[in-house]
Amino acid sequence: MIRHYPWQYNDMKQVGIDYFNINEVEVYDKQMAKLRDVKQETKNIIKLLGIGCDDLVAEFGTGTGEFCLEVAKHCKQITGIDVSNRMLEYANEKIKLRGINNVDFVHGSFLTYRHSGTPVDFVITQLALHHLPDFWKQIALNRIYAILKEGGSLYLKDTVYSFDTNKYEHFFEQWISKTKSLAGEELSQDVTTAVREEFSTCDWIMEGLIKRAGFTIQHAEYEQGFLAQYVCKKTGGSIEPPSIIS
Ligand SMILES: C[S@@+](CC[C@H](N)C(=O)[O-])C[C@H]1O[C@@H](n2cnc3c(N)ncnc32)[C@H](O)[C@@H]1O
């Protein structure tokens, strides 16, 4: 979808944490390492989905490209899409250093990326969909559905709230202070910004959005009250996909 309409949500303009800022980009991998083992997570996803050497993969919100660079060793071709040119420049430097030739990084977004050629076997998106308000998450999921092959899968990981919303003040305070003790002041500030300015939604809303896009949820997992992962299959059906394959 190219922005033709004045009412079109502009998801190329980032909300919340500023991933256009070079300081955020350069420290991103180091900061994440305090909270996640990205290499191990990637291995788990490859195994869970069964990504193989003939598969075409697309990743939205690719960030510094760590996921793409690892999956590239196991698939035919992977496209990493991100709104931040800074992130993509950084990811492209890594491609050169590691001598990888089956990764394309594309400047684009959930709502603007136009897929060309064969539909893909897998779409992955991690910690990025919450940058869109709920209605636009639905449009993004519809668009992901359209670029997947019949039988293809979406792996979605994001901040999704599954805690008791009557206790939201306590929950957010605990989350922020736990992040501070595990990973320091800067990351706890990022969580504060994300809660205030980004658009993480509730578990039941996310499940509804995924199903309404036409997917079957094969696996849903909720962690710590703020993280969710889903494996969603395109099983076909009567939903007319938007025409975004050129
Ligand atoms: C928290 S980072 C996640 C990076 C990586 N996926 C990971 O798991 O570490 C969010 C990324 O999503 C990108 N992003 C934000 N809004 C986006 C959108 N509408 N479409 C695509 N990427 C977006 C940001 O530029 C940033 O690189």
The ligand as an ORCA input file, in Angstrom:
! r2SCAN-3c Opt
* xyz 0 1
  C      12.523     -3.329     19.020
  S      13.206     -3.343     17.422
  C      13.165     -5.102     17.057
  C      14.295     -5.517     16.153
  C      14.402     -7.026     15.942
  N      13.248     -7.552     15.244
  C      14.578     -7.763     17.253
  O      13.812     -8.697     17.542
  O      15.508     -7.433     17.994
  C      11.871     -2.740     16.422
  C      12.273     -2.538     14.963
  O      11.077     -2.345     14.197
  C      11.277     -1.282     13.298
  N       9.960     -0.728     12.963
  C       9.202      0.146     13.664
  N       8.040      0.387     13.040
  C       8.048     -0.378     11.912
  C       7.121     -0.569     10.832
  N       5.964      0.072     10.805
  N       7.460     -1.415      9.824
  C       8.657     -2.084      9.866
  N       9.582     -1.924     10.833
  C       9.276     -1.088     11.855
  C      12.221     -0.333     14.036
  O      12.914      0.542     13.175
  C      13.142     -1.307     14.730
  O      14.251     -1.637     13.931
*
